[in-house]
Every structure is written in structure tokens, then in C-alpha cells.
Amino acid sequence: MGINDGLAAASRFLDLIGADRIELVTVTPNRVSLLPADLKEGEQIARTLGLTVPLDHRMFVPGNTVWTGERDGLEVQVRSMLRQVVAR
């Protein structure tokens, strides 16, 4: 994969979820990272892209969750507000 593949994939992702919902896109040859304009929408955006692996960052202020997974041969990450884990 090259940077052009990442740029093309990022464009497809924005078409799917709506470019107006994203504040920042970071593209590297193997990764696309999306920062939603509203972190409250991050988990929904991640699920739309099929990302199901959460990484919670509780020590940051405010805390946040990075949803990650693979799509179109790239690692894709979407930041969201810290998810509320339900204790079992």
C-alpha cells in the first residue's frame, strides 16, 4: 500500500460517513485516522466503517476511545469520547 491508496480510501470513507462530520483526516501509507468534529459521533462513525476494536485512554483529560480495525487493506482509526463500559 502507498500513500495514494490511503488517500483514495480516506476519500471513500468521507463519502460514506459525510465529510462534514470529520474535522481532521491523517493518512499514512498503511493507516487512515479520523477525528470527528463531534467526538460524541465517533463510535457511530467507527461502527459505520466496521471498526469494532476499542482502545480506551482513561488517563487523558478528557478521556477518549480510539476505535480501530481494518478496511480496504488499511488500519483505520476513529477517535471518540470515552465509552462507558458496562460492568458484568
One Martini backbone bead per residue (centre of mass of N, CA, C, O) as a GRO file, in nm:
protein
   88
    1MET     BB    1   0.099   0.034   0.018
    2GLY     BB    2   0.014   0.370  -0.038
    3ILE     BB    3  -0.070   0.695  -0.018
    4ASN     BB    4  -0.286   0.679  -0.243
    5ASP     BB    5  -0.456   0.461  -0.108
    6GLY     BB    6  -0.522   0.627   0.148
    7LEU     BB    7  -0.661   0.863   0.001
    8ALA     BB    8  -0.881   0.699  -0.139
    9ALA     BB    9  -1.003   0.578   0.117
   10ALA     BB   10  -1.069   0.841   0.263
   11SER     BB   11  -1.270   0.937   0.050
   12ARG     BB   12  -1.470   0.702   0.084
   13PHE     BB   13  -1.529   0.746   0.383
   14LEU     BB   14  -1.644   1.036   0.353
   15ASP     BB   15  -1.875   0.957   0.166
   16LEU     BB   16  -2.013   0.762   0.373
   17ILE     BB   17  -2.018   0.969   0.647
   18GLY     BB   18  -1.936   1.258   0.599
   19ALA     BB   19  -1.732   1.529   0.584
   20ASP     BB   20  -1.879   1.716   0.805
   21ARG     BB   21  -1.797   1.502   1.051
   22ILE     BB   22  -1.495   1.588   0.986
   23GLU     BB   23  -1.193   1.750   1.095
   24LEU     BB   24  -0.967   1.507   1.067
   25VAL     BB   25  -0.713   1.376   0.844
   26THR     BB   26  -0.495   1.089   0.854
   27VAL     BB   27  -0.228   0.987   0.626
   28THR     BB   28  -0.081   0.682   0.554
   29PRO     BB   29   0.022   0.406   0.391
   30ASN     BB   30  -0.141   0.219   0.646
   31ARG     BB   31  -0.325   0.477   0.747
   32VAL     BB   32  -0.643   0.593   0.890
   33SER     BB   33  -0.738   0.898   1.055
   34LEU     BB   34  -1.024   1.005   1.256
   35LEU     BB   35  -1.171   1.328   1.345
   36PRO     BB   36  -1.434   1.429   1.481
   37ALA     BB   37  -1.620   1.708   1.535
   38ASP     BB   38  -1.788   1.498   1.718
   39LEU     BB   39  -1.712   1.269   1.959
   40LYS     BB   40  -2.003   1.146   1.993
   41GLU     BB   41  -1.977   1.013   1.684
   42GLY     BB   42  -1.740   0.806   1.675
   43GLU     BB   43  -1.872   0.526   1.716
   44GLN     BB   44  -2.067   0.540   1.478
   45ILE     BB   45  -1.853   0.575   1.262
   46ALA     BB   46  -1.696   0.318   1.321
   47ARG     BB   47  -1.933   0.121   1.268
   48THR     BB   48  -1.977   0.203   0.973
   49LEU     BB   49  -1.667   0.096   0.912
   50GLY     BB   50  -1.622  -0.175   1.102
   51LEU     BB   51  -1.523  -0.089   1.387
   52THR     BB   52  -1.447  -0.297   1.702
   53VAL     BB   53  -1.177  -0.183   1.840
   54PRO     BB   54  -1.107  -0.075   2.159
   55LEU     BB   55  -0.920   0.216   2.302
   56ASP     BB   56  -0.870   0.323   2.618
   57HIS     BB   57  -0.818   0.671   2.746
   58ARG     BB   58  -0.818   0.761   3.085
   59MET     BB   59  -0.568   0.972   3.136
   60PHE     BB   60  -0.701   1.164   2.980
   61VAL     BB   61  -0.804   1.516   2.932
   62PRO     BB   62  -1.018   1.385   2.815
   63GLY     BB   63  -1.128   1.100   2.763
   64ASN     BB   64  -1.076   0.824   2.522
   65THR     BB   65  -1.159   0.651   2.215
   66VAL     BB   66  -1.014   0.406   1.997
   67TRP     BB   67  -1.115   0.296   1.692
   68THR     BB   68  -1.041  -0.021   1.530
   69GLY     BB   69  -0.930  -0.148   1.203
   70GLU     BB   70  -1.004  -0.306   0.892
   71ARG     BB   71  -0.988  -0.136   0.564
   72ASP     BB   72  -0.885  -0.173   0.256
   73GLY     BB   73  -0.595  -0.269   0.390
   74LEU     BB   74  -0.632  -0.077   0.641
   75GLU     BB   75  -0.578   0.108   0.905
   76VAL     BB   76  -0.844   0.220   1.121
   77GLN     BB   77  -0.921   0.534   1.290
   78VAL     BB   78  -1.145   0.643   1.566
   79ARG     BB   79  -1.236   0.900   1.753
   80SER     BB   80  -1.377   0.920   2.091
   81MET     BB   81  -1.549   0.920   2.336
   82LEU     BB   82  -1.564   0.778   2.624
   83ARG     BB   83  -1.660   0.486   2.699
   84GLN     BB   84  -1.923   0.296   2.857
   85VAL     BB   85  -1.865   0.045   3.057
   86VAL     BB   86  -2.018  -0.257   3.128
   87ALA     BB   87  -2.064  -0.428   3.401
   88ARG     BB   88  -2.079  -0.793   3.486
   0.00000   0.00000   0.00000
